[in-house]
Amino acid sequence: CSVHNIAADIELISAKDVNHAMVDLAANRSMARRYVIDIAKTLNDETPVEGDDRIDPRDWKVHEKATIIPKEANAHANLQK
């Protein structure tokens, strides 16, 4: 809360580093870290998103209580292993 000068520690990352941040989060290497993606400055049609061999989106599962609207937005449902 700003009244008590309490704020979260964040790491500002570019859009191309999202996959690396996901690996760190999944491995609990960044338990006390919050990633904030600088979309305005780092994402456009020519942004190369760096892949990471340690993650495979086909292994991801949508939380059982999650609602995806529209259903077509569930990219994971269409991935084949």
N, CA, C and O atoms as a GROMACS GRO file, in nm:
protein
  324
    1CYS      N    1   0.085  -0.117   0.000
    1CYS     CA    2   0.000   0.000   0.000
    1CYS      C    3   0.089   0.124   0.000
    1CYS      O    4   0.187   0.130   0.075
    2SER      N    5   0.058   0.220  -0.081
    2SER     CA    6   0.143   0.338  -0.095
    2SER      C    7   0.149   0.421   0.032
    2SER      O    8   0.248   0.491   0.055
    3VAL      N    9   0.046   0.416   0.114
    3VAL     CA   10   0.045   0.493   0.239
    3VAL      C   11   0.159   0.448   0.330
    3VAL      O   12   0.221   0.530   0.399
    4HIS      N   13   0.186   0.317   0.331
    4HIS     CA   14   0.290   0.261   0.417
    4HIS      C   15   0.417   0.225   0.341
    4HIS      O   16   0.505   0.157   0.394
    5ASN      N   17   0.427   0.271   0.217
    5ASN     CA   18   0.544   0.249   0.133
    5ASN      C   19   0.575   0.100   0.115
    5ASN      O   20   0.690   0.058   0.122
    6ILE      N   21   0.471   0.021   0.092
    6ILE     CA   22   0.487  -0.123   0.069
    6ILE      C   23   0.466  -0.148  -0.081
    6ILE      O   24   0.364  -0.109  -0.137
    7ALA      N   25   0.561  -0.211  -0.142
    7ALA     CA   26   0.552  -0.240  -0.285
    7ALA      C   27   0.614  -0.375  -0.314
    7ALA      O   28   0.696  -0.425  -0.236
    8ALA      N   29   0.575  -0.435  -0.424
    8ALA     CA   30   0.631  -0.564  -0.464
    8ALA      C   31   0.762  -0.541  -0.539
    8ALA      O   32   0.776  -0.445  -0.615
    9ASP      N   33   0.857  -0.632  -0.518
    9ASP     CA   34   0.978  -0.630  -0.599
    9ASP      C   35   0.943  -0.693  -0.733
    9ASP      O   36   0.880  -0.798  -0.738
   10ILE      N   37   0.984  -0.629  -0.839
   10ILE     CA   38   0.955  -0.680  -0.973
   10ILE      C   39   1.083  -0.686  -1.054
   10ILE      O   40   1.183  -0.621  -1.023
   11GLU      N   41   1.076  -0.764  -1.159
   11GLU     CA   42   1.181  -0.763  -1.259
   11GLU      C   43   1.114  -0.728  -1.391
   11GLU      O   44   1.030  -0.804  -1.439
   12LEU      N   45   1.151  -0.616  -1.449
   12LEU     CA   46   1.095  -0.573  -1.576
   12LEU      C   47   1.166  -0.649  -1.687
   12LEU      O   48   1.289  -0.642  -1.699
   13ILE      N   49   1.090  -0.722  -1.768
   13ILE     CA   50   1.150  -0.802  -1.874
   13ILE      C   51   1.091  -0.762  -2.008
   13ILE      O   52   0.982  -0.704  -2.015
   14SER      N   53   1.163  -0.794  -2.114
   14SER     CA   54   1.111  -0.768  -2.247
   14SER      C   55   1.026  -0.887  -2.291
   14SER      O   56   1.034  -0.995  -2.233
   15ALA      N   57   0.945  -0.866  -2.391
   15ALA     CA   58   0.854  -0.970  -2.439
   15ALA      C   59   0.931  -1.094  -2.484
   15ALA      O   60   0.881  -1.206  -2.469
   16LYS      N   61   1.050  -1.076  -2.539
   16LYS     CA   62   1.126  -1.190  -2.588
   16LYS      C   63   1.176  -1.282  -2.477
   16LYS      O   64   1.218  -1.395  -2.504
   17ASP      N   65   1.175  -1.235  -2.354
   17ASP     CA   66   1.226  -1.314  -2.241
   17ASP      C   67   1.117  -1.386  -2.162
   17ASP      O   68   1.145  -1.441  -2.055
   18VAL      N   69   0.995  -1.387  -2.212
   18VAL     CA   70   0.884  -1.448  -2.139
   18VAL      C   71   0.908  -1.596  -2.113
   18VAL      O   72   0.883  -1.643  -2.003
   19ASN      N   73   0.956  -1.669  -2.212
   19ASN     CA   74   0.978  -1.813  -2.194
   19ASN      C   75   1.081  -1.841  -2.086
   19ASN      O   76   1.064  -1.935  -2.008
   20HIS      N   77   1.187  -1.762  -2.079
   20HIS     CA   78   1.288  -1.780  -1.975
   20HIS      C   79   1.228  -1.755  -1.837
   20HIS      O   80   1.259  -1.827  -1.741
   21ALA      N   81   1.144  -1.653  -1.826
   21ALA     CA   82   1.079  -1.624  -1.698
   21ALA      C   83   0.985  -1.737  -1.658
   21ALA      O   84   0.978  -1.772  -1.540
   22MET      N   85   0.914  -1.796  -1.755
   22MET     CA   86   0.825  -1.909  -1.725
   22MET      C   87   0.903  -2.027  -1.668
   22MET      O   88   0.856  -2.093  -1.575
   23VAL      N   89   1.020  -2.055  -1.724
   23VAL     CA   90   1.103  -2.165  -1.674
   23VAL      C   91   1.144  -2.137  -1.530
   23VAL      O   92   1.136  -2.226  -1.446
   24ASP      N   93   1.186  -2.016  -1.502
   24ASP     CA   94   1.226  -1.980  -1.365
   24ASP      C   95   1.110  -1.993  -1.268
   24ASP      O   96   1.127  -2.042  -1.156
   25LEU      N   97   0.993  -1.948  -1.309
   25LEU     CA   98   0.875  -1.958  -1.222
   25LEU      C   99   0.837  -2.104  -1.197
   25LEU      O  100   0.807  -2.143  -1.084
   26ALA      N  101   0.838  -2.184  -1.303
   26ALA     CA  102   0.800  -2.325  -1.290
   26ALA      C  103   0.899  -2.403  -1.203
   26ALA      O  104   0.861  -2.500  -1.138
   27ALA      N  105   1.024  -2.360  -1.203
   27ALA     CA  106   1.126  -2.430  -1.124
   27ALA      C  107   1.141  -2.370  -0.984
   27ALA      O  108   1.229  -2.409  -0.909
   28ASN      N  109   1.053  -2.275  -0.951
   28ASN     CA  110   1.058  -2.207  -0.820
   28ASN      C  111   1.191  -2.138  -0.794
   28ASN      O  112   1.235  -2.127  -0.680
   29ARG      N  113   1.255  -2.093  -0.901
   29ARG     CA  114   1.381  -2.020  -0.883
   29ARG      C  115   1.356  -1.873  -0.856
   29ARG      O  116   1.450  -1.798  -0.826
   30SER      N  117   1.233  -1.831  -0.867
   30SER     CA  118   1.204  -1.689  -0.849
   30SER      C  119   1.083  -1.672  -0.759
   30SER      O  120   0.989  -1.599  -0.791
   31MET      N  121   1.085  -1.740  -0.646
   31MET     CA  122   0.971  -1.741  -0.556
   31MET      C  123   0.930  -1.600  -0.510
   31MET      O  124   0.811  -1.572  -0.496
   32ALA      N  125   1.026  -1.515  -0.488
   32ALA     CA  126   0.995  -1.382  -0.436
   32ALA      C  127   0.998  -1.277  -0.547
   32ALA      O  128   1.012  -1.158  -0.520
   33ARG      N  129   0.986  -1.320  -0.670
   33ARG     CA  130   0.999  -1.227  -0.782
   33ARG      C  131   0.869  -1.220  -0.860
   33ARG      O  132   0.799  -1.320  -0.877
   34ARG      N  133   0.838  -1.103  -0.906
   34ARG     CA  134   0.725  -1.083  -0.995
   34ARG      C  135   0.780  -1.027  -1.125
   34ARG      O  136   0.854  -0.929  -1.125
   35TYR      N  137   0.743  -1.089  -1.234
   35TYR     CA  138   0.787  -1.040  -1.364
   35TYR      C  139   0.681  -0.948  -1.420
   35TYR      O  140   0.561  -0.976  -1.413
   36VAL      N  141   0.726  -0.838  -1.476
   36VAL     CA  142   0.639  -0.744  -1.546
   36VAL      C  143   0.693  -0.731  -1.687
   36VAL      O  144   0.809  -0.697  -1.707
   37ILE      N  145   0.608  -0.759  -1.785
   37ILE     CA  146   0.650  -0.755  -1.924
   37ILE      C  147   0.627  -0.615  -1.979
   37ILE      O  148   0.516  -0.562  -1.975
   38ASP      N  149   0.734  -0.557  -2.030
   38ASP     CA  150   0.726  -0.423  -2.089
   38ASP      C  151   0.673  -0.436  -2.232
   38ASP      O  152   0.750  -0.436  -2.328
   39ILE      N  153   0.543  -0.447  -2.244
   39ILE     CA  154   0.479  -0.469  -2.374
   39ILE      C  155   0.499  -0.348  -2.467
   39ILE      O  156   0.535  -0.365  -2.584
   40ALA      N  157   0.476  -0.231  -2.416
   40ALA     CA  158   0.479  -0.111  -2.500
   40ALA      C  159   0.614  -0.091  -2.569
   40ALA      O  160   0.620  -0.050  -2.684
   41LYS      N  161   0.722  -0.121  -2.499
   41LYS     CA  162   0.855  -0.094  -2.555
   41LYS      C  163   0.916  -0.214  -2.625
   41LYS      O  164   1.011  -0.199  -2.702
   42THR      N  165   0.864  -0.335  -2.599
   42THR     CA  166   0.937  -0.452  -2.649
   42THR      C  167   0.858  -0.549  -2.734
   42THR      O  168   0.913  -0.650  -2.777
   43LEU      N  169   0.730  -0.523  -2.760
   43LEU     CA  170   0.652  -0.617  -2.839
   43LEU      C  171   0.596  -0.550  -2.963
   43LEU      O  172   0.522  -0.451  -2.955
   44ASN      N  173   0.633  -0.604  -3.076
   44ASN     CA  174   0.577  -0.561  -3.203
   44ASN      C  175   0.581  -0.681  -3.297
   44ASN      O  176   0.621  -0.790  -3.256
   45ASP      N  177   0.542  -0.662  -3.421
   45ASP     CA  178   0.534  -0.774  -3.515
   45ASP      C  179   0.669  -0.838  -3.545
   45ASP      O  180   0.674  -0.951  -3.594
   46GLU      N  181   0.778  -0.768  -3.516
   46GLU     CA  182   0.910  -0.822  -3.545
   46GLU      C  183   0.986  -0.871  -3.422
   46GLU      O  184   1.104  -0.902  -3.430
   47THR      N  185   0.918  -0.880  -3.309
   47THR     CA  186   0.983  -0.924  -3.185
   47THR      C  187   1.011  -1.073  -3.191
   47THR      O  188   0.919  -1.153  -3.203
   48PRO      N  189   1.140  -1.111  -3.182
   48PRO     CA  190   1.171  -1.254  -3.178
   48PRO      C  191   1.156  -1.306  -3.035
   48PRO      O  192   1.234  -1.267  -2.947
   49VAL      N  193   1.059  -1.393  -3.010
   49VAL     CA  194   1.044  -1.450  -2.878
   49VAL      C  195   1.138  -1.570  -2.869
   49VAL      O  196   1.131  -1.663  -2.950
   50GLU      N  197   1.226  -1.565  -2.771
   50GLU     CA  198   1.325  -1.670  -2.758
   50GLU      C  199   1.262  -1.795  -2.699
   50GLU      O  200   1.197  -1.790  -2.595
   51GLY      N  201   1.283  -1.906  -2.764
   51GLY     CA  202   1.233  -2.033  -2.713
   51GLY      C  203   1.322  -2.083  -2.601
   51GLY      O  204   1.430  -2.029  -2.577
   52ASP      N  205   1.277  -2.183  -2.533
   52ASP     CA  206   1.356  -2.244  -2.426
   52ASP      C  207   1.327  -2.393  -2.427
   52ASP      O  208   1.212  -2.434  -2.407
   53ASP      N  209   1.428  -2.474  -2.450
   53ASP     CA  210   1.410  -2.618  -2.462
   53ASP      C  211   1.364  -2.684  -2.332
   53ASP      O  212   1.323  -2.800  -2.333
   54ARG      N  213   1.371  -2.611  -2.221
   54ARG     CA  214   1.333  -2.670  -2.093
   54ARG      C  215   1.183  -2.667  -2.070
   54ARG      O  216   1.134  -2.725  -1.973
   55ILE      N  217   1.108  -2.599  -2.158
   55ILE     CA  218   0.963  -2.596  -2.141
   55ILE      C  219   0.896  -2.649  -2.267
   55ILE      O  220   0.946  -2.634  -2.378
   56ASP      N  221   0.783  -2.712  -2.246
   56ASP     CA  222   0.704  -2.763  -2.357
   56ASP      C  223   0.558  -2.728  -2.328
   56ASP      O  224   0.497  -2.787  -2.239
   57PRO      N  225   0.501  -2.634  -2.402
   57PRO     CA  226   0.363  -2.593  -2.376
   57PRO      C  227   0.263  -2.708  -2.382
   57PRO      O  228   0.154  -2.699  -2.327
   58ARG      N  229   0.301  -2.816  -2.448
   58ARG     CA  230   0.211  -2.932  -2.455
   58ARG      C  231   0.197  -2.999  -2.319
   58ARG      O  232   0.104  -3.077  -2.298
   59ASP      N  233   0.288  -2.969  -2.226
   59ASP     CA  234   0.279  -3.025  -2.091
   59ASP      C  235   0.194  -2.938  -1.999
   59ASP      O  236   0.161  -2.980  -1.888
   60TRP      N  237   0.157  -2.819  -2.043
   60TRP     CA  238   0.081  -2.728  -1.959
   60TRP      C  239  -0.064  -2.770  -1.953
   60TRP      O  240  -0.119  -2.823  -2.050
   61LYS      N  241  -0.123  -2.748  -1.840
   61LYS     CA  242  -0.264  -2.779  -1.823
   61LYS      C  243  -0.337  -2.654  -1.776
   61LYS      O  244  -0.286  -2.577  -1.694
   62VAL      N  245  -0.455  -2.635  -1.829
   62VAL     CA  246  -0.539  -2.524  -1.785
   62VAL      C  247  -0.601  -2.564  -1.652
   62VAL      O  248  -0.649  -2.677  -1.638
   63HIS      N  249  -0.601  -2.474  -1.557
   63HIS     CA  250  -0.657  -2.504  -1.425
   63HIS      C  251  -0.802  -2.547  -1.441
   63HIS      O  252  -0.876  -2.491  -1.522
   64GLU      N  253  -0.842  -2.646  -1.363
   64GLU     CA  254  -0.976  -2.704  -1.375
   64GLU      C  255  -1.088  -2.603  -1.352
   64GLU      O  256  -1.199  -2.623  -1.402
   65LYS      N  257  -1.062  -2.497  -1.279
   65LYS     CA  258  -1.166  -2.397  -1.252
   65LYS      C  259  -1.156  -2.277  -1.346
   65LYS      O  260  -1.235  -2.183  -1.336
   66ALA      N  261  -1.061  -2.281  -1.436
   66ALA     CA  262  -1.042  -2.169  -1.529
   66ALA      C  263  -1.151  -2.170  -1.636
   66ALA      O  264  -1.199  -2.275  -1.678
   67THR      N  265  -1.188  -2.052  -1.678
   67THR     CA  266  -1.282  -2.037  -1.789
   67THR      C  267  -1.210  -1.962  -1.900
   67THR      O  268  -1.161  -1.851  -1.879
   68ILE      N  269  -1.205  -2.023  -2.016
   68ILE     CA  270  -1.137  -1.960  -2.129
   68ILE      C  271  -1.244  -1.911  -2.225
   68ILE      O  272  -1.325  -1.989  -2.276
   69ILE      N  273  -1.243  -1.781  -2.248
   69ILE     CA  274  -1.343  -1.720  -2.334
   69ILE      C  275  -1.271  -1.642  -2.444
   69ILE      O  276  -1.190  -1.555  -2.410
   70PRO      N  277  -1.294  -1.667  -2.569
   70PRO     CA  278  -1.372  -1.777  -2.623
   70PRO      C  279  -1.294  -1.908  -2.615
   70PRO      O  280  -1.173  -1.906  -2.596
   71LYS      N  281  -1.362  -2.019  -2.629
   71LYS     CA  282  -1.296  -2.150  -2.618
   71LYS      C  283  -1.184  -2.165  -2.720
   71LYS      O  284  -1.087  -2.237  -2.696
   72GLU      N  285  -1.195  -2.098  -2.833
   72GLU     CA  286  -1.091  -2.105  -2.937
   72GLU      C  287  -0.959  -2.046  -2.890
   72GLU      O  288  -0.855  -2.071  -2.950
   73ALA      N  289  -0.963  -1.967  -2.783
   73ALA     CA  290  -0.841  -1.904  -2.732
   73ALA      C  291  -0.754  -2.002  -2.654
   73ALA      O  292  -0.642  -1.968  -2.618
   74ASN      N  293  -0.804  -2.122  -2.627
   74ASN     CA  294  -0.726  -2.222  -2.555
   74ASN      C  295  -0.625  -2.285  -2.650
   74ASN      O  296  -0.651  -2.390  -2.710
   75ALA      N  297  -0.511  -2.221  -2.663
   75ALA     CA  298  -0.407  -2.269  -2.753
   75ALA      C  299  -0.357  -2.407  -2.714
   75ALA      O  300  -0.317  -2.484  -2.801
   76HIS      N  301  -0.359  -2.438  -2.586
   76HIS     CA  302  -0.307  -2.566  -2.538
   76HIS      C  303  -0.393  -2.683  -2.584
   76HIS      O  304  -0.341  -2.794  -2.600
   77ALA      N  305  -0.520  -2.662  -2.605
   77ALA     CA  306  -0.610  -2.770  -2.643
   77ALA      C  307  -0.575  -2.825  -2.781
   77ALA      O  308  -0.605  -2.941  -2.810
   78ASN      N  309  -0.514  -2.745  -2.866
   78ASN     CA  310  -0.485  -2.786  -3.002
   78ASN      C  311  -0.343  -2.838  -3.022
   78ASN      O  312  -0.309  -2.881  -3.132
   79LEU      N  313  -0.260  -2.835  -2.919
   79LEU     CA  314  -0.122  -2.882  -2.933
   79LEU      C  315  -0.118  -3.034  -2.927
   79LEU      O  316  -0.186  -3.096  -2.846
   80GLN      N  317  -0.039  -3.093  -3.013
   80GLN     CA  318  -0.022  -3.238  -3.016
   80GLN      C  319   0.113  -3.275  -2.959
   80GLN      O  320   0.213  -3.207  -2.984
   81LYS      N  321   0.117  -3.383  -2.884
   81LYS     CA  322   0.244  -3.431  -2.830
   81LYS      C  323   0.304  -3.532  -2.919
   81LYS      O  324   0.412  -3.584  -2.890
   0.00000   0.00000   0.00000
